[in-house]
Amino acid sequence: MNAFTYKNNELFADDVSVKKLAKEYGTPLYIYSRTHMRDQYAKLVEAMAEVDPLICFSVKANSNLAVIKTFVDLGGGLDIVSGGELFRALRAGADPSKIVYAGVGKTVEEIEYALKENILFFTVESEGEARRISECAVRLGTTGRIAFRVNPDVDPKTHKYISTGKKENKFGLDIARATQAYADAANMPNIEISGMHLHIGSQILSSAPFGEALERVRDLCMDLKGKHESFKYLDIGGGIGIKYEPEHEALAPEAYAATVVPLLKELGLKVVLEPGRSMVGNAGVLVSEVQYVKDNPFKKFVVIDAGMNDLVRPALYQAYHEIIAVDESVTEKVFGDLVGPICESGDFLAANRELPAVKPGELVAALSSGAYGYTMASTYNSRPRPAEIMVDGDKAFVISKRETLQDIIKNEISLEEVI
């Protein structure tokens, strides 16, 4: 489904006017469709039904409590990467037995927090992490369930910053090293070998790399399954790509399933999936108001009130977000940059692109902003972060208030107070 469509020349989120939301709550403004999230989840469940996976929404993609709860209410689990995300997950009502914990730098405090909450398992990135989990589990008198992250050295053909399964990436262990790591972990006190994890990257538009990764770990999986009665899970991560650019074809759940399901059935393990972007990316937009249109001899600049602090992906990854006018009657185009108010040359949402010929006071929407948008936002230049709105049919809810100037200094202490 397309959550954002024009009705009578006006952009709507489900059945709610984007223009009215911007007028009521101000801009910049994140708007999400809960209907789209549920629909994406249902499509993945249906496509993967033969292996009945535990679908763990990747919290890092969009960590708002209302978004997390949407997937929890559907029976989903959660993929977390920090103690803070565990706190959010539990606050949203998640079942700890459906939480898996990834990330390369888990601290003692974070590990102990997760052990006390009795999460399903840790995705373990190194031998040192396994030893630390063992030590923490011994100290707490509990068991640490682990799944080593195996790096299958597969090129997912995505941006280098979101490729995670090649030998030069920081994540996981290569197959030979993982084999030894599992053998060593089997002798560690208070450790249970629960399974294996692999995640080769994000925003992947072909199912082929997923199949290649599974084929490369097949023998190790079968060997470990035979050696350890507790080896029950294969977590195949996330990475299903969505449509950002007009010419993109999203990786359809059924195409993904056609590649991975036969291989997963052969292995006979319980399957964990960690979708993030594919669940929420196209469920969200960032709406902003045009402040100025500026020309120089070389280029036109459309200056808006949203900046790289609100949506950093274009500056960080050179990521593409389609830019549309909220008013469909704006049909003329201009060539130039869509830029924000931040004092950086990298502050743009679109560069050297054909843009709607909007005027000051008019609204534009950056599509596909539901993933890695607000979660990566900052208060750089002392700019409060936007509000977040969730739309469900014809209803709209504030799920995160717009920060105030007071909010952004609330943890700071003036010099007069400490001298």
N, C-alpha and C positions, 0 to 999 in steps of 0.2 A: 504493500500500500504506500501511497504518497501522503504523508501527514500534512504537508503544506501545499495548498492549492489555491488558485484564484477563484473567487466568486464575485461576480459583478465588478470586475476590475480591481478587486481588493484581496490581498493575501490573507488566508485563513490558516490557523492551526486547528486541525479537526474542524469544529464548528464555531470557533471563536476568532473574531477579527484581530489580526496582529496589530493593526493601527490603533484599535481601541485599547489593547493591552499596553502598547507603548505610551499612549496618552495617559493612562491611569497609573502606570508604574515607572515611567521614565525610561530613558535610554542611557547607555547601552543596556540591553535586556536579553537574557537567555530565556528561550521558550522551548519547552519539551512536550512532545505528544506521548502520553501514557498508552494510548491505543496502539501506536506504532511499536512501542516496546513489547507489549503483550503479543502483538502479531508476529514480531520477529522471533520471539521465544517459542511460540506455538509452531512456527514453520520448522525450526530446528528440531524440536521434539519429534515432529511428524517424520522428518527426513531420516532421523537417526533411530527410529523406533525399534529396529531389529536388534540393536545392541543396548537399548534402554540406558543411555548414559546419565550420570549425575552431571547436570549442567550448572557449572559454577560461574556466575557472572563475575567478570573481572572488575573489581571495585575501582581500580585506578582509572578506568575509562570515564567513569562519572560516579563520584562518591557521595552525591547528595543522599541523605537518609530516605527521602521519598522515592528516589530511583531504586536504591537498594531494596527497599521494602516491596516495591513492585515485583521484583523477581523472587524475593522470599515468599511472598503471598502466592506465587505461581508454583511453589514447591521446589524452587531452585536453591542451589548452594552458592557459595561465594569463593572467589579466588582473591586472596589478600597478599599484600607485599610489605606490610608494616604493622607495628603495634597500634598505630592510629587507625588504620583500616580495620583491624580487629575490633577496636572500640566502637567504630561506626557500625560494623556488622552486627555486633551484639545489641547496640542501641536500637537498631532497626528490627530486632526480633529474630535474627538468624539462629538456626540450629547449629551449635558448634560442630556436631558430627557431620555437617555438610560444608565445612570450611577447610580449604587447603591453603597453605601458607608458603609463598615463593619469596624470592629476593636474595641477593648475594651477600647482604651485610647485616644479618639479624644479630641484634645485641643479646646479651645474657638476659636483660630485663624483658625484652620482647619474647624470647623463647620461653621464659618461665611464665609469662602471662598466657601464652598460647597453651602451654602444658597444663596449667591450672584450669583453663577453660575446656580442655580435652577436645581439641580440634581433630579432624579426621587424620591428616598427616602433614608433615613438613616436606616441601620440595627442597632437597638439600643440594647445594651448589658446590660444596668442597668437602674434602676429608676433615678439615679443621672444623667445619660447621657440624658434621656428624659427631665428632668428639665433644664439641660444646653441648650439643643436645643431650648426649649421653651423660655428661657431667651434671647438667641441670636436672635431668630426670632422676638421677641417683640422689641428688640433694633433696628433691621434692618427694621421693619415694613413689614415683609414677613411671609410666612407659612413654618413650618418645617414638612415635610412628613416623617412619621416613620413606621417601621415594627420591632416590638420586635423580638429578636432572642430567640426562644424557644428551650430549651435543653430537648429532649425527653428521655434521659437516655437510649440510644441504644448503644450497643457495636458493632462498625464497624469491629472488628477483623483486625485491622491494627496496625502499630507501635504506642506505647503509646505517642510519641511526636507529632503525626499527627492525634490522636483521639481527637475529639472536642465536641462530643455529649453525653458524660457520665456525671453523676451528680458531679463527682469530678473535672471536667474540668473548666477552668476559664470562659468559653464562655456562654453567654446567661442566661436565667432564666428557672427554672423548671416550669412545667405546672401550678401548683397551684399559684406560685408567679407571673407568667406571666398574669394569669387571673386578679389578683389584679392590676398589673402594667398597663394593658390596661384600667381598670376602672379609675385609677388615671389620666392617660394621657388624657383621654377624657375630663377632666376638666381643663387641662392646656391651657393657652392662646397661640394662634398662632400655635397649633399643629393639624395636620391631621393624623388620624390613617389610614394608607394606606394598611397595610397587615401584614403578618407574615413571618419570616425567620427561616430556620433551615439548619444547615450544620453539619453533624455528624462526618466528618473526611475526610481524604485524602487517595488515593491509596487503594480503596476498590474494591475487585475483585468479590464480590457477590452482586446481586441486592437485596437480602433478607433484609439487614439492612435498605435500603432506603424505602422499603415497610412498614417495621415495624415502622419506624419513622413517616411516613405519617398516618398510622393507629392510632398512639398514639396522634396525634394532630388534628385528624378529628373533634372530638366533639367541641374542642375549636374554630377551624376555622368556623364551622357552626354557633356557638353561636355568634362569633364576626361579621360574615357576616350579621346576623340578626339584630345586635345592631347598626352597623355603616355603613351608606350608602357608606362611603369612603373606606371601607375595601374591596379592589379589588384584591390584589396581594398575591400570595403564592410563596415565593422565596425558592426553595428547595436546594440551594447551589450547591456544586460540589462534587468531590470525586471519580469520575469514574476512576477505576484503569487501568493501562497500563501494558504491558509486560516488565519487567526488566530482570528477570531470564529466562533462556531457558525453564524451565518447567512451567512458568507462563502462564495462559490463561487470556488475557485482558478481562475486562468486556465489551462485545460488546454493542454498542448503542441500538441494537434491543432487547437484553436481558434486559437491564436497562429499556427501554421503556415498555416492556411487563409487568413489575412489577408496574411501577409508573403511567403509563397513565390511566389505569382504575380507580385508586384512585383519580387522579387529575380531571378526567372528572366528577366524582361524586361530587367533591367539587365545581366545576363551577367557579373557580377563574382564573384570569390571572396568567400565570406561568412565573417565572423567573428562569433561570438556570445559574450556575456559573462555567462552566468547565475551568480548567487551564491546569493541567498536561496532560489530555487526548487530548488536542489540540496541545500541543507543545513538550511533553516529548520525544517522539520518532521521532520528527522532527529535533533533534539536536545531535551532537557528539562533544566531546572534543578530539582534536588530539594533541598528544605530541610526542616528540622525545626521544628515549632512550639515556641516557648519560653513564651509567655504568651497568654492570652486576656483582653483588657482592655476594660471597659465604662466609658463615661461617659454622662451623661444624653442625649447626642445620637447616639452612634455606638458600634459595637463594633469593636475592633481585634484582629486576629489577628497576633501578633508572631512572626516567624520569624527564623532565623539567616542568611538571605540578604538582602542589601540592594541599594540602588541602585548600589553599587560593583561588585556581581556582575552585575547586569542593569540597565543604565541606560535602556533604551528606554522603559519606562513614564514615568519622570520626564522624559526628554528630549523625547519625541514624544507623550506621552499614549498610548503604544502599548498595545494590548490583547494580553494573553497569557491564554489560558484556564487557570484554576487548578483542579486536580483533586486529590482525596485519593489517596494511593498505595494505601490500603485501600478497595476498592470498597464495603465494607459501611457506610462512612460515607455515609449517604444524606440525612441532614438538612442543611438549609441555614441560614445566617445572613446578614444583610445588614451590610456594613461594609467595612473596609479591610484588605488584607493588607500589613503594613508590616515593615520591617527594623530593624536596630539602629543605623543611621546617624543622626547628629545633624543631620538636615535634615527639614523638613516635607514635602519632595518625595520622601522615601524610602518609596516604596510600589511594590509589584508589581501591585496592583489596588486601585482606589479606588471607593467607592460601588457595590459589586458584591455579587451573591449569591455566597457562598463556601461551601465544604464546612464543616460544623460540627465541625472537628477540635479535638482537645484537646492540651495540652502533651505533647510526646514523640512525637506522631504526625507523619507525613510528608505534604507536599504537593509537587506537581510543577507548575512553570510550563511549559506546552507551547509548542511552536514557538520554542524558544530556541537552535536550532542555528546561527542566523545573527545576527551583530551582538550576540552575548551575551558570550562570553569575550573576543572581540577588542576589545570596548569596556570591559572590566572594568578596575578600578583598585585601588590599595591605600589609597584614601581612608579616613580614620580609623585608619590603620595596620592595616588588615585584610588578611591574606594572601589571595591569590586562590585559588579552589577548584581541586580536581583535575579533570581531564577523563578520561573513560573512553570507549573505543570498544568497542561490542558488534558482533560479527559472528556471527550465528546463536546458538549456545549458548556462545560464548567471549567473554570480556571482557578488555580490555587497558588498562592505564594509559598514556595518551598524553601526559599532562602531570601532573607530581606537584603535590600541594598545596603551596603556598608555606609556608615557615616564618617565624616572626618574624625569624629571622636573615637570611632571604632578602630581606626588605623593607628592611633597612638595610645590605646588603652593599656598596653603592657609596658609602655615606656615610663621611665622615671626621670623627672626633671632634676637638673644638677642641684637646685636649691634643696631638694629633698634628701640628697645623699651626702652633701658636704657637711 
